[in-house]
Amino acid sequence: MARELNPIEIMLTRDTDTMWKIMGGVMRNVCSTEIGRKIVSGTGKHVAALLVETGAFGLEKETEPRSIGASFADFLQAIGCGFEVVEGSDDDAVINMLACPYEICDEATCLAVMSIDSEVVKRLGGKLIIEETIAAGADKCRLRVVRQD
């Protein structure tokens, strides 16, 4: 018997195209100021805690970067993000985000929003290193998951 989805999972997966359009507009507006970016980063910590602590999308604390990266990739797939897992080893896992679901075009907003992803990975047991972003002119966002220091 399949596990019942919790309200967060339902909200984030019911209509991902509409969700990303709405959330993109909200994030671009809120993150247009320094205080707005701080609010998004701070709120993101609580959202990440809720996701991981409730096991939403099968998120579980892991010990190896490859497992952490795989769990994070499963989460990205569940919420409709376009990505590819490029490589994985005992030391790291690399994930490329192929498009920005929020359609963010400035790096400050991008990094504020990505702080939520960083917090999810931290709570899974790893550290997310943002190597490239679309907002900074790259053709993809390159994310590396490593062990926590």
C-alpha positions, 0 to 999 in steps of 0.5 A: 500500500502506498504511503499517503502524501502529506499536505506539503507534498500535495501542495508541491506536486499537484500542478508543478507548472503553475506552482513554479510560475506563482512561486517564481513571481513571489520569489522575484518580488520578495527577493528584490530587497536585501530584507526580502532575501533574508526572509526567504533564506530564514524561512527556507531553513524552516521549510527544509526542516519540515521537509526532512523531519517529516520524511516528505518525498522520501527524504532521509538523513544519509551519510555518503555524498552519493546517497545524499545527492540521490535523495536530493535528486529524488526530491527535485524530480518529485517537485518537477525540476529539470536536472541531471545527475552528472557524477557521483562518488564516495566524496561528492555528487554533482547535479546540474539544474538544466533550467531555473524553475523560478525563472530568476535572472539575478544572482542575489535572488538565485542564491537566496532561493538556493539557500533552501536547497542548501538547507535541505542538503545540510539536513540530509547530512551533506553540504551543497556547493553552488559552483555555477548558476544560470543567473550568473550567465552559465547554461546550467546551475552546477551543484556539488554535494559533499560531506559536511565539514 
